[in-house]
């Protein structure tokens, strides 16, 4: 089997709640997503998706995905999409860095592998654990009262894990944490995610002010060293996210006891092949994980579901269903939230079929 063509489509994904806000005054109203199609000489076509959270979150941006595919794509024609480790080595040799560019191709090739073998991707990634996985809901940054009120709304939809967007004014963030924590019920989990938004002394003030609250603290500062300094003065369970972008820093964080949970994102690491390496390493080291991506729609959500459900249950802290945040469906067969949980398709590959009328004309065509 050989890759004969690589296509990309640009799709805008509006939000149900109109705006998503997080640290530093950053916000997005419409997400710019790239759907990647990989065609083969057997007629099988696989699909992936890459959707950066704007150009100001991670070193990734939407047009960069398309530009990178134009640079990378010709090097992959004639390659066997089922040989995923070899394919990733080819991509890394042809384009240094830029893992998010490679992510959509890698996901699409896992989709092809699943179709070729007649197996769901989660079974190829290690096996299916349980019937479904629990989801978290991100609470966009608002006033303490507005954020607390949303907990009841989201709990009615079945969510029991809540990711509170903080990382602004420390005193306001302390009020946000107390207000939302007051709404929790037994079995709920609360994460205060600063998305690198505090400087070190502010982060220490916050964690000391909320030391009696049952809350996880996520990525308080920009650098790894700052986060580690906060971690060493923090009694709360601690989550790292933005700083963890390869196996070397993951191993360092384990050695430093820098975290209890790590947030791994598919496109940040470069696709399912490389996030599987990180996931399996975390399992061997006993580290809990949130498994997700930066953002996306139906195809990203399908990839997340397969990754999450192939993870041993005791190590899966949470995952998410990005397609429930947006108003546009790009594929049939994508996972749907049921009482705060979702499950990976039991059909072969990712189990999705793109809605070509939604995708429209391709913006990248390499053959």
N, C-alpha and C positions, 0 to 999 in steps of 0.2 A: 504494500500500500504506500502511495506517495501523495504528498501535498501538491496540488496543482494550482490552487488559487487561494488568496487571502483577501477578504472583503471587510470593510468596516462601515458602520452606519452611525450617524449622529442622531441622538434622541434627547429631547428635553423632557425632564421629569418634574412637573410642578408638585408642590406639597399640599396635602389636605389642610394643614394648619397654616398655610401661606408663607410662613417664615420659620427658619430654624436658626437659633442664636446660641452662641457659645462664647468662650473667654475672649477678652480683648476687643469686644464690640463686633466680632466677626458674625456674619449672617449670610444665609443663602435662601433665595426664594424659588429658584428653578435650578435643578441639577443637570449638568451637561454630561450625558453618558455616551459611551462608545460601545456598540455591539460589534463583536468580532466574529466573522464566519470563516472557517477553514474548510475548504473543499478538497476532496481526494479523488484519485483516479478510479475508485470503486463506486463512486456515487454517494458515499457517506459524507455528511456535512456536520461539523461540530460548531457549537457557539459558546462564546464567552462574553464577559462584560467588564468594563473598567469605568468607574465613575469617581474621580477625585472629589473630595469635599472642598471644592473651590481651589484656587491657586495659592491660598494663604494658610493651609493647614499642614500638609506634608510637602516634600519636594516633588510635587506632581501637579499637572494641570491638564485640563481636558484636551486642548489642542495639541499638547505634547504627546498624548497617546497616539493621535492620528499621524503626526509628523514622525514619531518613532516607528510606527508600523511601515511607513513608506521607506524608511531607512533600513529596517530589519527584514522586511518581508521577502525580498528577492533571495536572501541567504537561506530561506527555509523551503523554497520550492524544490521538490524532489526528495525531501526528507520523509521518513516514515513517522507519522504522528503518534503511533503507538509506542515508539521508543522514547519515552518521556525524559529519562535522565540524559540520554544522548542529545535529544532535541534542546534541552535546557543548556547543555554545554555549548551547543552550536550557537544559541542565542547569546550567551554570555561572551563568546569569542567575537561575535559579529558586532555587538553593541555593548560597550562597557557601561555598567551601572544601569540606571533607568529601569528598575525592576517592574514598575507599574506598567510600562509599555509591553512587557513580555507576558503579563498576567493573563490578559484576554486570550492570547494564543494558547497558552498552557491549559487554561480551563477548557477551551474548545477542543484541544487534543484529548483531554480526559473524557470529554463527551463522546468523541469518536471512538476511543478505546472501549468505553462502555457499550456503545452501539455495536462495535465489531465483535465483542465477546458475549453480547446479550445480557450484560450485567449492569445494575445500577452503580453509579460512581462510588457511593458510600461503601459498597461491598469491595470494590477494588482498592479503596483507601484504607481498608483494614477490617471491615465488617460492620454490620448494623447492630447498634446497641439500643435496645428498647423499642417502643412503638413511636416515640416522639421525643422532642427536646423542649425545655422551657426557654422562654424568651425574656429579654429585658426591654423596657421602654425608656428611651431617652426623654428627659423633661427639659425642653428648650428654656433658655435663660430668660426669666421674667422676675416680677416682684415675688417676695416670699409667699404672699397670699395666693397669687395666681399659680405658682408652682405647686403649692400644697393642694390646691383645689383639683389640679390635674391628676393627682394620685388616685382619687376616688373614681374619676372617669376611666383611667387606664385599668384600675383594678376590676371595674365592671366588664372590661374587655378580656379579663383573665390574666393580666400581667401580675406577677408577684415580685419581680425584680425591677428596680427603678434606678436609672442613671441620671443623677441630678447634675445639670450643667452649672458649675460655679467658675472660679478663676477670675472673678472681678474684684470689686472692693471687698476687702476681707471682712469688715463689719457686716456688710450686706450679705455676704456669703455665709457667715455664721448664722444670721437670721434665717437664711434660706434652708440651711441644714436643720435647724431646730424646727422650723415650721413644717417641713416635709416629714421629718422623723416623727412628729406628733401624729401624723396621719397613718403611720404604719400599723399593721396587724401582725399577730404571730405568724411566722413563716415568711414574711416579706424580707427582702434584702435591699439595702440602700447603698448606692455608690455615689460619693461626691467627686465628680470628675472635673478637675481644674483645667485639663487640656493645656498644661504648661503655663497657666495664666498668672500664678503668684510668683513673686520673688521669694527667696528663701526665708527671710525673717517673717514675711506675711504668712507663708504656709505654716510655719511653726506656731504663730499666734493662733491660726485657725484650728489646728489639730489639738492644741492645748485647751482652747475654749470649748471644743465639742468632745472632750475626752470621755464624758459620761454617755455619749450618744452611740448607739449601735450603727456604725457607718464604716464603709470602706473608703479609703482615701486613694484617689487615682491621679497619677501623673501631675503632682502639684507644681513642678517647676520645669524650666526649659531644658536644663542639662541633666545628664545622668548623675553627676557628682552632687548637684544641688538636691535632687530627689533623694539620693542616698543619705545626705545629711539630715533631711527632714525625717526620713524613715527611721533613723537612729534615735530620734526624739519623739517618736510616734507610737502609741500603744494600739492603734487601730490596724486591722488588716490592710495591706498596702498593695496597690496595683500599679504596674508600669505598662505604658502603652507606646507613646511616640518615640521613645528612645530605643525600643527593641525592634531592630530592623534586620538583624542577621544572627547567625548561630553564635558568633564570637561574643557579642554583647549579651546574649542570653546566657551563655556559660559564665561570663563575668558576673552578671547579676545574681546567678545562683551562688557563686562562690562568695559574693559579698553579702549574701542574705538580704538582698535589696528589695525583695518582693515576696508576697504570698500568692498572688495571682498575676498572670500576664495577659495582656490583650494583644492577640495576634490578628493581623489583617492580611487578607489574601493578596491584594495588589501591592501592599507595602513590602512583602517578602518576594513577590514575583510570580505568584500563581499557586495552584494546588500542590504541585510537586515540592516546592520549597517550604510551603507552610506545613505540609505533612512531615517533613524532616524536623521542623521546629516543634510541631505538636507531639511527635513521638519522643523527641528528646525531653520535653516537659513531662510526659507521662513517666519516663524512666527516672526523672529527677524528683517526681512527686509534686509538681507545681500545677495548681489549678489554672484554668484558661477561660477567657472570653474569646470566642472564635467568631470573626465577622469580616467586614471589609470597610473601606472608607465610606462608601455609599453605593447605591445602585437600585435597580428595579427587579423584575422577575428573574432574570438570568443570574444576577449576582445572588439573589436570595436562594435560588436553587443550589448554587455552588456552596453557599454557606450551610444550607441544610444538610447536604451530603457530607461535608467536612465535620459538622457538629455531631451528626448521628453516627459517624464512624469513630467517635472519640469515646473512650471508656467513661461511663456516666459519672463516676466519682471525681473525674478531673475536669468535667465541663461545668464551669461556674455559670456561664450564660452564653447566649447567642442572640441574634436579632433577625427580624423580618422586615427588611427595608421596603419591600413592595407594599406593605400596609401603610407606609408614610406618604406614598405618592399617589397621584390621581390617575396615572396612565399605566395600562398593562401592555407589556411588550411581548409576552409569550404565553401560550397556552400550557397548562400542566404545571405551572409554578406552584410552590408550596403556599398554602393559605393558613393563616392563624386560626386555631380552634382553641378557645378558652386559654389563651396565653401560651400556647404551645404550637409547634409545627413539626412535620415529618418530611423526610426526603422521599422523593418518588420511588416507587418500586419498579418503574419501567427502566429500560436500558438507558445508559448514559445519564445525562442530567434529567431526562424525562420531560424535557420542554420542547415546544415547537414555536419558533418566533412568529409573531404576527407581522408578516411582511408588509401589509398595508400600513402598519404603524411605523415600521422602520424606514420606509420610503426608499429613495435612491441612495446607493452606496456613495460614500465620500472618499473611500480608498479602495482601489481595485488593483491587485498585484497578481499577475499570471505569467 
